[in-house]
């Protein structure tokens, strides 16, 4: 079954765009003479089970069809199978979600046609996978793109509430709303690779990929197979300061700002000395208010079809 493809479709991704994809997948996969199956998810977390079962059953390729959340679930299912010794499954992505930042990190443009171009090329690359431990996931949650703690996480929570605004604009509006909701930075202790930072920190981004929120370049220099996480820490910034930082994050030039610290690490421990940590991984909520998180990179455990 090493050449068999399992397409895992999230029908509610991209404001329901996912529901329209199976006939298109049928057409492209038939044209390429692929041996394939298509299955749709029925509830949150379902793609984890479907991906784990497909990998354990010997499918050579498991393709996430949806947004960042679908990709994250499929990654977690493949990693669960990897931990059980099933290590021959390659992940693929067809980005039809709202942000498609996970796909962007691996060079995959949004849309079914672009996704199938990558599948047709069939150039798998061994890539790093992150794991975050804490909050709602004491045993850990895997991620492919990145973790947002603080301001970034609250933007994601707010973006999910904005059902009438789509795409990158959704995140921009959410960021503007968050300026008035989350502006008092908690004091954090951040430990990474023999360094310790104790300071008020409005936001901590820990990236494997480069982009969050559909257009914010949190780690413009990040490489997905170097065995390192890219760290971006924003200290206490005024509301006007946040507003002025947004364009810098869109261009990826935030490192020049006095309140921004960057670095690389294999493992990062974060403690809230006062206040709490809201956090997400690949857009999936890790916690709304926790006190301690550990983030680590696993060097190249799996392969992903990259653009």
C-alpha positions, 0 to 999 in steps of 0.5 A: 500500500506504499503508493496508496493515498488517503485524502482526509477532508474537513468539510467545514474548513474555509467557511465550508469550502472543504465540503466542495472538494471531494469531486475535485479531488476525484478528478485530479487523482483520477487524472494522475492515476492514483490509488486513493480513498477520500474520507471526511471528518465528522467532529473535532479530533476526527482527523487525528484518528483517521490519519493514525489509522491510515498510517498504521494500515500502511498508506504511503501518503496521507493528505490533509484537505482543509486549513491549519487545524486539519493539517495539525490533526493529520500531523498528530495522527501521523506522529501517533502512528510514528510513535507506534513504529509505523514510520513510512507514511508521507504527509501532504497538504491541500490548503483550503482553509482560512489562513493556510499558514501550515501549508505556507511553511512547507512551500505549498500555495492554497487551492486544490490545483496548487496542492495537486501540483505538489502531489504530482511532483512527489518530492517528499522532504524530511522535516522537523516537528514541534511538540508543546506540553502543558495546558490542556495537553499534559502529554503533548500536542504536535505542531508543524508551523508554530506556537503563539503565546499571549497576544498572538493566541488571543488574536486567534481566539478573536479571529475565530469569533469573526464569522463575517470577515474572512482571509487575512482581513479576519486576522487584522481585524482580530489583532485590532480588537485584541489591542483593547483586550490584551495589552498588559504583559504578564511577567514571564520566565523564558528558559532556552538553551542555557539562557534565561529571560525574565521580563514582561512579555506581551507575546512569545512566538515559537516557530517551525514555519515562518508565518501566522495569521495568514500574513504575519511573518513571525519568523521570516528566517525559519527553516523547517528542517534545521532542528531548531525553533525560531523564537520571537519575544515582544516585551511590554509595548503600548497600545500605539506601539502594538499598532505600529508593530503590526506592519513590521510583522507583516513585512517580517522586519520586527527584529529591528524594534527595541522591544523585540528579542529573537533567537533559536532553540531546541527546547523552551520552557515558559513560566508565568510569574504573574498573570497567565499564558493563553496559547495555541499551536497551529491555531489549535487552542492549547490553553486559555490560561495556564502557568507553564509550557514546554516547547521542543523540536523533534528533528526530521521524524517524518516526510512532507510533500513540499512545494 
